[in-house]
């Protein structure tokens, strides 16, 4: 159990308002809200399913975190961080054909072109650190 050593309160002992407030304070993350209330994550999940107020609180907190993350990416773009520029174009620039297909070379041999789904899978495997290293290597090659 995530909250070992803490006395857990049953579902009905937390009001929907308390759970909604904990979800906002916990940035929409159920385990964080559970820690704040001293209850199990499943209690938070039950409240979200039972209460439109709790569901809305989780959605709003998640949206605020997405806004914060996007702001960080915009700041990195303004600082000419190539990883942020590439990330933004691959995600938001699709309408302008950025990120649709990528040709990757290894030495002098071109590798097979990857579609967006394959590229997303590759980026997911690389992670942020791997993507940053890849972009640095690409910049060195220019």
C-alpha positions, 0 to 999 in steps of 0.5 A, a space after each residue: 500500500 502506498 501510505 504504509 504507516 498512515 491511518 487511512 480514512 474510509 471513502 465516506 470520511 472524505 468529502 468530494 470538496 476535500 478530494 477536489 482540493 487535494 487533486 488541485 494541490 496534487 497537480 491532478 495526480 491521484 497518488 499525490 492527492 492520496 498522500 495529502 489526504 492520508 488515504 489510498 489512491 483507490 479512494 481518490 479514484 472512487 471520488 473521481 468516478 462518483 463526483 463531477 466536482 472531483 473529475 473536473 478538479 483533476 482535469 483542470 489541475 492536469 490542464 494547468 500542468 500541461 500549460 506549465 510544461 508548454 510554457 517551459 518548452 516555449 521558454 526553451 525555444 526562446 533560448 534557441 534550445 534545439 531539442 525544444 524546437 525539434 520537439 515543438 515542430 514534431 508535435 505542433 507543426 504537423 499541419 505544416 508537414 514538420 515531423 511527417 517523415 524523417 530520413 535518418 542516415 547511418 554513415 553514408 547509408 540512408 535508413 528507411 524513412 519513418 512515419 510519424 508513428 514510428 518516429 514517436 515510438 523512437 522518440 519515446 525509446 530515446 527519452 529526453 536525454 537521448 533526444 538531446 544527445 541525438 540533436 547535439 550530434 546532428 548539429 555537430 554534423 552540420 
